Amino acid sequence: MTVLLRTQDHAEAERRAFWQDVVCDSFVPVHVEPLQDEPFRGLIKADRLGAVLVSEVSADANRVDRTARLIARSEGEYLLVGVVERGSVVVRQDGRETVLSPGDIACYDTTRPYTLVCREGFAMLEFMLPHRLAHLDSGETGELTATRFSATEGLGALVSPFLSRLARHAADYTDSAESLSRTTGDLLATMLAERRTRPDEAPRAARRTTLLRVRAYIDQNLADPELSPERIAAAHHVSLRYLQKLFSEEETTITAWIRRRRLDGCRRDLAGPYAGNRTVASIGARWGFLDPAHFSRVFKAAHGLSPSDYRAAHRRR
């Protein structure tokens, strides 16, 4: 469920105190210092996807400090990942400082002091997740915090638009929340691993990067009935055998993955209000199932109901 909190709903004299409380309640205890005179304006829109808290934050100029004293009074250990949408943000932690422009990404760890400085009005996406979801523990983040991941190069160019779209449409993905939270953790883990990869870890990181690019390519081409393992391998300049090995390491096959992603799309359309005027067959065809009988069989095998019965059940709700 989306939660919207904004200073405009309060008297001007109460806004600074309200913003302090809202930021602490939404994330972790911090000290917030507005850097301009009243009236102060700020807004937080938050959703939860499984273990990931997804927030959109926009506010006037302010400074946020997570101090050792506040950490000592806090419970829980999290990784925070910020994506700047408007303005610029300075991030300081672990003896480093970086300046983020729109699209750039940086992470900071709630187990150690950090500072965020926004000297002008800004908008930022915040993703708060447990370390385990990004395949890290708090002791492994020290070389990764307060470093800039560009939105125009490397894995940052893949991760930044994914996170932005996820934040804007989080409320639409509640049925896939757990799966998406794992995917988010995997993407972030791969991006962070690229920055800290030791020579002996390079092959593993390269495989993970290729797998994520393949998954993104599959999602972009699910409607194409000609999508095949051979075509995917050729598009990524790898052998079919190597491609199959990537998916076998995930305990699945590339064919099963494509079918699963197509069924996920069909399930969302059947359960949602947006495709109410479409036939079941046209929904199947939209996601690459051109044979209605085959679509009905595989959907029922996956979800226990035929596509028509699944749609009817959700309409009754």
N, C-alpha and C positions, 0 to 999 in steps of 0.2 A: 504494500500500500504506500502511495506517495505521501510524504509529509512535507508541507510547505510552511516555512517560518520566515517572517520578514519584519524588519524594524518599522516599516510604514504603518503597521497595525497598532503602534504604541505612540504615546505622547513623546514629543521631542526630548524632553528632559529624562525620559526613561530608556532611551534607545541604546545608549552605551552599555548600561548594565544588562539590558536584555540581550544585546549581542554577545557580551562576555559569557552569559549563561548558555546561550544557544550554541555557541561554538564548542564549549566544554561538553555539553550534553550530547552534541552530535558526533564528536570525535573523542578526544581525551582531554583531561584538564590542562589548560594553557592560560597564559596571561595575554590578553588582547588590549592593545593600545591604539585607538584611533589616531590618525596623524593629521586630522583636520578639525575645524570647529564644527559645532552642531549646525544644522541637523545631520546626523550620521545615517547613512542608508546601507542596509545589508539584507541579503536574502539567501536562504539555504533551502534547496529542494532535494529531498533524500528518498532513495528507494533501497531495498535490500534484495540482492540476488544470491541466494544461498548464503555462503559465508562471507560474501563481499558486500560492504556498504558502499553504495554509489551515490555521490552527492554533487550537485551543481551549486557553486558558491559564487556570488557576486556581491561586491561591497565597495565602499569608498576606501581611500587610502588607510591602511592600518598595519600594525606590526604584531606578530604572534610569536610568543616565546614559550617553549616547553623547557622548564627549568628542572634542575636536579631535585629540588624540594617537591615540585609537583609530581615528578616521576615516583618519588618515594611513597607518595600517598595514593598512587594509582594501581589498579589491577589490570591484567591483560597486557599482552605484548603484540604489537601490530606493525605492519609495514604500511606506510601511507605513500600513495603514488599520485602525484599531481600533474595535470595537463592544463597548461595555460590556454585560455580561449581569447582573452582580451587584456591589453595592458602588458606589464612585465612584472615578474616576481623574482626576488632574490631569495635563494635558499642557502642556509648555512648549517652545516653539521660535520662533526668529526674533523675539524680543522680545515674544511674546504668551503668554498663559496662559488655558486654558479648563478647566472642570470638567465631566466627563461623568457622567451618570446612566444607569441601565439603558436600553438601546436607542439611546443617542446615539452618534454617529460623529465621529471626528476622524482626520486624517492627519498624518504626520510623515515627514520626508525623511532618509534615512540619509546623505546627503552633507553634512549640517550638524549641529552639536550639538543634542541634545534631551534632555529629562528627563521621565520618567513617575513620578508619586508615587501610591502606593496605601496609604493610612494604615489600612486595614482589610482583612480578607479580601475577595478580589474574584474575579470570573470575567470573561474578556474573549475576544473573537474577534479574531484578527489575520490580516490578508491582506497578504502581501508580494508585490509585483509590480514588474516593470521599468517605468520611467517611460513608455516607448513604448506600453505596453498601455493606459495611461490618456490617451494622446494628449498627453503633456507631456514636457518635459525638466526636469532639476533646477533650471534657472534660472527656471522658470515657477511653481514651487510656493511661493515665498516669501510670497505673499499669501494662501495657502490653509491652511498648516500651523497647528496649534494653534487651529483655529476649530471651534466646535461645530455639527454638523448634527443637528437635533432629529429624534427618531423619530416625532414627532407632527405635523409640518408640512412643507410643501415636498417636495422630492424625497427628503429624508431618510426621510419616511414610506413611500416606495416602496422605497428601497434597503435600509433596515435589516432588514425582514423577509426580503427576498431573501437578504441575506448570512447571516442567522442560519440560514435553512433550508439554504443551500448548505453551510455549515460542518458542520451536524449530519448531513447525508446525503452528504458528499463522496465517501465510498467507493462509493456507489451510482451515481455519475455518471462512472465511469472511461471508458465508451464515448463519452461526449460531452465529454470533458475539454477538448479544444482549443476547441470551440464555446462551452462555458461560460466558459472563461477570457477569450475575446474579449467575450462578453456582460457579464461582470463588469467588464472594463476600460471598455466603452462606458457602462455604468451609472454607474460612478464618474466617468468623464470628464464626463458630462452633469451630475451633481450638483455637481462642482467648478466646471464652467463657469458654472453658474447664479450662483455666488458671485463669480466674477471677470469676468462678462460685461461687455464694453464696449458702448456704445450701438450700434455698427455690427455687433456680434455677436448682438444680441438676437433677430433673426428666426431665425437658424440654431439658437440654443439652444432657442427655442420649438418649432421643427420637430422637433428631436431629442427633446425631452421628450414631445411628442405621439406620436412613433413608439414610444418605450419604453412609454408607457401603452397604446398599441394592441397591442403585442406581448404585454404582460401580460394584456390582455383576451382576446386570442386563446387564450393558454395556459389561461385559466380556463374557456373555452367550447369546447374542441376536441371534446368528446363530443357537442355539439349538432349534429345534421345540418343544422339550419337556419342555422348560422353562415354569413354571407355578407358580401361587401364592403359592400353597402348597409346591412346591419344594423350593422356595425362603424362605418361613417361616421356613422350616426344616433346611435349610443351616445356618440360623441365630439364631436358637434355640429360636424362638418366636412363638406365636400362630398365626394362620391365621387371627383371629379377630384383634389382636394387629397390625399386618402388614397392614390390611385394614384401621385401624384407623390412622396410620401414614400418609397414602396417602390421606385420607379424610381431614386431617388437612391442606393439600396442595391443597385442592379443586379439587382432581382428584381421580382416582382409580388406583390400581396397574396394571390392565389389560390395561387401557388406556395409562398408562405411558410406558409400554412395547411396545404397538403398535406405540406410538409416536416416541420412540427411534429407532425402526426398520424402520419406514418411513423416519426418518432423515437420516439414513444410506443409504437407497435406493435413496433418493433424491440427496445426494452427489455423489453417483456412477453414476446416470443417467446424472447429470449436468457436471461431470468432465471428463477429458480425459483418466483417468486410466482404465476405464472399457468399453472402446469403442468397444472392440471385443467380449463382452459378450452379450448374449441375455437378454431381459427384464426379462424373466422367471428365468434365472440363477441369476440375480441380486436380484430378490425377494427371491429366495431360499437361497442365501447367508446370508440374514438377517432374515431368519426364516419363510418366506411366501412360503410354499410348494405348495399351490394351486394358479396357475397363475390367474384364474378368480377372486378369492377372493382378491389377491394382487391388481389387476387392480381396483376393486371396492373401496377398502379402500384408495388407493392412490388418486384416482380421487375425492373421498369425502373430502380428506384432502387438495388437491392442485388444484382442479378445472380442471385438465387435466389427461388423462390416462398416465401411465408410458411411453408409446411409444411417445405420443404427447409431453410430458414434455421433453424427451430426444431430440426430433426433434427441439423443440423451442430453446433449449440451443445450439444445433449444428449450427443453423442458425445465432445465435449471434456471 
